[in-house]
Amino acid sequence: MAGTGKTVCVTGASGYIASWLVKYLLAKGYTVKASVRNPNDPKKTEHLLALDGAKERLHLFKANLLEEGSFDSSVDGCEGVFHTASPFYHAVKDPQAELIDPALKGTLNVLRSCAKAPSVKRVVITSSFVSVAYNRRPKTPDVIVDETWFSDPEFCKEIKSWYVLSKTLAEEAAWKFVKENGLDMITINPALVIGPLLQPTLNTSAEAILNLNGTQTFPNATFGFVDVRDVANAHIQAFEIPSANGRYALVERVAHYSQIVKTLREIYPTLHLPENCADDKPYMPTYQVSQKKAKSLSINFIPMEVSLKEIVESLKEKGFFSF
């Protein structure tokens, strides 16, 4: 097994993507030092401790994104560091304190710990497709977005997209830091992540699917979608493949919400799905995203239809809704 005898760190290990990442790393034989905010909260740790190999090779650490030096002990002795911890939710009262500081300062705190640890060979950061695509460039069906695109912080402020701003500023600062400190870093930039949940709590992207049930209208919005298992797998490939470098946009498909509703209705005719769009404006256009770089990590994307079916099954199994 590729990971036998190797130790890696995963920050924010109880999260949606991170839980799958920990599962796959353990399956490959890695020893995993996993940081969580509260190791004594069973909602955050029970599902991780139940994974195959966890008893022998999973070590939980308490760490806080805003505390400098907080990650020193969890990063020490690791060859690879996967930084996934970053808040993602919409009902924000104070964007600076709730989203921007944890994303930006948290990323720099983790990177500072990595810079101190001579064992660290590569850092893989969970960035987001939102730090790629939010700028003034037009996105229409014939436009192909790729990893050379960067979101514009000024544009994010104008449209008051605080989560997008938090991820954009964090990634910008990370690239600047690693350049100055000689660290080998890769960013994984997934679109809206769907697919089955390992953790018992509801995450924001799963909630977006859950909220379609029982509502009158769907948003007039277009998003990229990708399966959580492909995202976790891409992190590991980015660490293991020596030639991997730079940023990797992960998007299986770009779809308008109307398409999501149509697909769900075909799979689950009994769901109470919205019939109408939230406004009567033309639908937000779809666009294309290059998969060339992602394919170089041997990612064969799980189709969106499969991810949607499995996220619904997962939400049902965890008691979030019944039908």
N, C-alpha and C positions, 0 to 999 in steps of 0.2 A: 504494500500500500504506500502511495506517494508520501503520505504524511508521517509515517512511522518514525519515531524518534525526534520529530520536529515540534517545536512549541510556537503557537501563534496567539495573538490577543484579539478579542472581538469586543469593541466598546458598544454600550447600549444593547447588550446581548439579549434582552427580553423582548426586543421589538419584532415587528413582522418579518422584515427581511433578515435581520440578525439571527432570529430563531432558526430559520432554514439554513443559514450559513453555518451556525454551530452544529446543527444536525449533520450536514454534509462533511464538515471538517472532521467531526468525530468518526464518521463512517469511513473516512480516508486514513484514519490512524493518527491524526494530529492530537497533541495535547493542547487543550484550549484554556487560556486564561480569559475569563469572561467578566467584563465589568458591568455592574448594574447599580442604580442609585441606592436601592435598598435590598440587600441580599436576604433580609428576614421577611420580605413580603412574598408569601407563597404564590400570589397571582403573577409575580414576575419571574419566579424561579422554578416552580414545581414542574412545569412542562419541559424545562431544560434538564433538570435533574433526572427526568424519566427517559431521556434519550439513550439509545444504545451507546455504550462506551462512556457515558457521563460519570458513572461511579468511579471508573479508573482514571479518566483523563480530562475531566472538566473541573476547573477551579474557579470559584466565584470571588470577585473582588468588589468592594464598595468604591465607587468613584463619582465625582461630581464635575460636570463640564466646566463650571465656572470657578473651580478651585485649582489654582496653579500647583503643579506637582502631584495632583490627585491620581494621575495615571502612571507615575514613575514605577511603582511596584508591579503593576499589571503588565507593563511593557517590557520591563527588565527580563532579559534572558529569552525574548521572543525573536524569531527570525522574520516573522511577518506580523503586521498590525493592520487589522481591518477596522476602520473608524466608521461606524454606522450611526452613532448616537447624534440625533438632532431632532428638535421638536417639530411636529407637523400637525397643525390643526387650524381651523378657520375662525373660531369665535375669539378673536384676540382683542384685548382691551389696551395693552401696552406693547406694541410690536417690538420695540427696542429690547425691553426686558424679557418678553416671553419667547421671541423667535430669534431676533438678530444677535443678541449677546450670546445665547447658548450655542448658536450655529457658528458664529465667527470666533468668539473667544474660546469656545470648546474645541474647535478644530485646531486652533493655534496651541492650546494647552496640550493636546494629544501629540501634535507634531514636535513641541518642545521636549516632551518626554522621550519621543523617538530619537530626537537628535542627541540626547544624553546617553542613549543605550547603544553601545557598539555592536550588540547582537543583531540589531534590526537591519535586514537587507532590503526590504521593500515595504512601503505603506500603501494600502488600497483604501481609498476614501469613497464612501457612498455619497456622491453628489446627487444631482438630479437633472433630468432633461429640462427642467425649468431654468437652469442656469445656462442652457444652450439657446433656447428658442425665443426668449422674450426680448425683442428689440423692434426697431421700426421697419425691418425688412418685410416685404409682403410674403404671406404664406398662402399660396393657392395650389390647386391640384397638380400643377406642373412644376412646382418648386420642390427641390430636394434639399432638405436640411441635413447637415452633417456635423462632425466634431469640430470643424473650423469656426462654427458659429458660436458667439458668446452673447449672453443676455446683457442688456444695458441697464445699470443701476438707476440712472436718471429716469428712464422709461418706466421701470418697476415702481419708482416713487410716484410718478405721475398717475399711474393706474391703481395706485394704492394696493399693490400686490405684495404684501409683507413677507409671506413665506418665500415667494420667488426671490425677493430682495435678499432675504437671509441666506438662501443657498448660493445666490450669485456672489455676494460679498465674501462668504466663507470660502468658496472655491478660488476666487481671485486672490485672497490672502494666502491660501494654501500654496498656490503655484509660486507666489512671490517668496514665501518662506523657504520652500524646498530648494529653490534656485540659489538663495543666499546661503543655505546650510548644507547643500550637497546631498540631500536625501533623494532616494529613488521613490517616486510616487506615481500612482495611477489613479485616475478617477473613473468611477462607474456612474453613468448618467441615465438612470432609468426613467421612463415616463410613468404614468399612473400605474401602480403595481396592483395586480389582482391575482386570484388563485387562492388555494386553501390556506387557512390559518392554523398555525401550531399553537400560538398563544391563546389564553382564554379570554383576553380583553379585546374590545373592538378597536381597530385602528382606522385612521381617517379614510384611506382609500376603500376599505371594505364597507365603511359606513356610506360612502357615495353610492355603492350598489344597493345596499340595504334600504336606503332612503327612497329608492325608486318605487318600492312596494308600498301601495296605499296612498301615493300622492296623485294629484290631479294633472300636473304638468311636468315635463322634463326640461332641463336647462337648454338654452340655445348655445351650446358649447361643443367644441371639438377638442379631443385629447388624444395623445398617444397612449397605448396600453401595452403592458408587458407582464408576463407571468413571474410571480415571486421566485419560483424555482430556477428559472433562467437567470434571474438577477443574482441569486445566491451562487449559482454555478459560475457565472461570469467573474464574480469576485475571486473565486478560487483559481480559475484559469489565469486571471490577470496576475495573480501572485506566482503561479507555478511556471508559466511560459516565459522563459528568459527574455525573449524579444518583445514582449508586451510593453507598451509605452503610451504615455499621454492619456487621452480621454476616450471613453467608449460610450456612445449613445446606444441605449437599449430600448427599441420600440418594435414590437411585433406588428402593430398596425395603428394607423391614425383613423379615428372614427368619430362621427357626430353622435351625440347622446341618442338621437332618434334610431340609429343603427343598433346601439346597445339594447334599447327597449325592444326593438324588433327581434333581435337575437334571443333575448330572454323570453319573449312571448312564445317564440317557436319551441323553446326547450320546456318552458313551464307555462302552459296555457292557463293554469289556475291562479297565477300570481296577479295581484291587483296593480297592474302597471298603467302609467299615465298614457292617455290617448293624444294629448296635445302638447305643443311646445309652449314654453313660458312666455314667449312674445311672438308677434306676427312679423318680425323682421326676417329677411332671407337667412337660411341656415348658415352658421359660421362655416367657411370652407374647410375641406380637409387638405392635407398636403402630404408629401412623402418624406420619409426619413431613410437615409442611407444605412444599409445593414452590413456594408462591406467590412467595416472594422470589427463589428461585433462577431461576424462570421469567422474572423481570424482567431477568435477565442474558442472556436468549435461550438458556437451556440447555434443549435437548430431550434428556432423559436417554437414554443408550444402555441398552437392556434388560439386566438382570442375566445372562440366559442368554447373550447375546452376549459380555459381559465374561468370564464363566466359561470359555466356549469358547476365547476368545482368550488368556486367561492360561495355560490348559493348553497350547495350541499354542506359546506363547512359551516356557514352561518346557521343553517338549519340544525345541524348536529350539535352546535354549541348553544342552541336555545335562543338565538337572537330573533328568529321568527319561525312561524309554522305556516304551512299551507297544505 
